[in-house]
Amino acid sequence: MNYISTRGNAPILSFEEAMLTGLARDGGLYLPATIPQMSHADIAALEGVSYEEAAFRIMWPFLGDTFTEDEFRDIIARSYAGFGHPARAPLKQLDQGHFLLELFHGPTLAFKDFAMQLIGQMFEASLKRSGKRVCIVGATSGDTGSAAIEAFRGLDAVDVFILYPHGRVSEVQRRQMTTPVESNVHALAITGYFDDAQARVKDMFNDFAFRDGVGLAGVNSINWARVLAQVVYFFTSAVALGAPHRKVSFTVPTGNFGDVFAGYIARRMGLPIDRLVVATNQNDILHRCLTTRDYRPDGVSPTISPSMDIQVSSNFERALYYAYDQDGRAVAQLMAELKAGGFSVSQGALESLRETFSSGRASEAETTATIARLSDTTGELLCPHSAVGVKVAEEARQTGTPMITLATAHPAKFPAAVKQATGIHPPLPERMADLYDRDERVTRVDNDLVAIETLIKERVPQ
Ligand SMILES: *Cc1c(COP(=O)(O)O)cnc(C)c1O
């Protein structure tokens, strides 16, 4: 299986190389050159199998000869063993025809564990074989960083540096990043917003001398392997509700477009998805783009769903690549325009996007009201991101087609917002109840490329 860049001007890589690299050298994102298909019978055969078995069947065709079948089954088993629920991604009914896919039973209580745990195990297997070392650098609005640190802490061949916006992540998120004691874990609190952290990470990848010098590897949601891991639960949940014999729709609380793009891949593989609904908070650039064609960042405003406080939605580039009929030059042109302020997608590309994607947004007041209402009517405590999804899903639902809303984090990860809406303080699961008592370790750093690179060079064993 070959992997190609969305901008059409980077080396073609294998799955393993694309996973270890992250961002392509032309600034683009890697995608499989062809998308493996799951037939009606393949999908029907997923009914009743374990999450791990489904994960194996769905992901295997994308891997080429990276691992043997036994190695990959082993990697999957280790990735999900630490989850606090035997179904891994259980489905709960909220209302007639409306279901919640609980993706928060992993070690850091957010859906990012599904991908990050798998990536950690795949990196370890791959690096052990080659004897190489890598330096993982990632930007986070909170959940990617904690999931990455949890997945890589204590591994021999990896240093992990996570940049998060100082003062703009929840206390649980911060503590999950700053309390691990392993010396290969480095939490960096950067001045600014998530987009600043993400921009500095991109700068580091584009600084080839630095990139090669420290052996930079990226595990942000631009990493193809992460998207792939997320494809699995679109299949398992749709099959639980009757696919491939009936269509289902999904609503996905969205920031960087990685999770909802995984749904798009599932659809292209053959899963009968009717609509993929992009749910945003008041940072609604994706909703604006899908309704007005204009993609123009206009500043981030902090919300109670901070993991979605994003204006430059990296993975949207992958959707644009398909909307522009896999024309890398057209995508490169749009991204150049974005650097200069923004772009408008063509009418044809917009129509192509709208064949699959719908969108909606939830204001802060609507999000809080949804948390309160669902607690009253169903007893379900929603984290604010999931509440954005539920609110948008309720508006987008169509009778006759089940709607699955992705619950992206556990309510205890965002206790302040949940308490404010419901009066209930959501408790942390037993296994992490001492989080608030552990010592924190963090380095403050300016939003400055040279300062960040210098710090990393000092910390990485030469
Ligand atoms: C990361 C995150 C999102 C957004 O996911 P994307 O893949 O970036 O669109 C939504 N909710 C939570 C809780 C998250 O951690």
The ligand as an SDF file (V2000), in Angstrom:
LIG
                    3D

 15 15  0  0  0  0  0  0  0  0999 V2000
   -9.8170   16.2880   19.9530 C   0  0  0  0  0  0  0  0  0  0  0  0
  -11.2040   16.3630   20.4650 C   0  0  0  0  0  0  0  0  0  0  0  0
  -12.2560   16.7210   19.6410 C   0  0  0  0  0  0  0  0  0  0  0  0
  -12.0600   17.1220   18.1950 C   0  0  0  0  0  0  0  0  0  0  0  0
  -11.6140   16.0290   17.4240 O   0  0  0  0  0  0  0  0  0  0  0  0
  -10.9310   16.2950   15.9840 P   0  0  0  0  0  0  0  0  0  0  0  0
  -10.4890   14.9690   15.4990 O   0  0  0  0  0  0  0  0  0  0  0  0
   -9.8050   17.2310   16.2500 O   0  0  0  0  0  0  0  0  0  0  0  0
  -11.9760   16.9120   15.1410 O   0  0  0  0  0  0  0  0  0  0  0  0
  -13.5360   16.7190   20.1780 C   0  0  0  0  0  0  0  0  0  0  0  0
  -13.7490   16.3860   21.4690 N   0  0  0  0  0  0  0  0  0  0  0  0
  -12.7510   16.0330   22.2850 C   0  0  0  0  0  0  0  0  0  0  0  0
  -13.0580   15.6950   23.7080 C   0  0  0  0  0  0  0  0  0  0  0  0
  -11.4460   16.0030   21.8230 C   0  0  0  0  0  0  0  0  0  0  0  0
  -10.4510   15.6500   22.6380 O   0  0  0  0  0  0  0  0  0  0  0  0
  1  2  1  0
  2  3  1  0
  2 14  2  0
  3  4  1  0
  3 10  2  0
  4  5  1  0
  5  6  1  0
  6  7  2  0
  6  8  1  0
  6  9  1  0
 10 11  1  0
 11 12  2  0
 12 13  1  0
 12 14  1  0
 14 15  1  0
M  END
$$$$
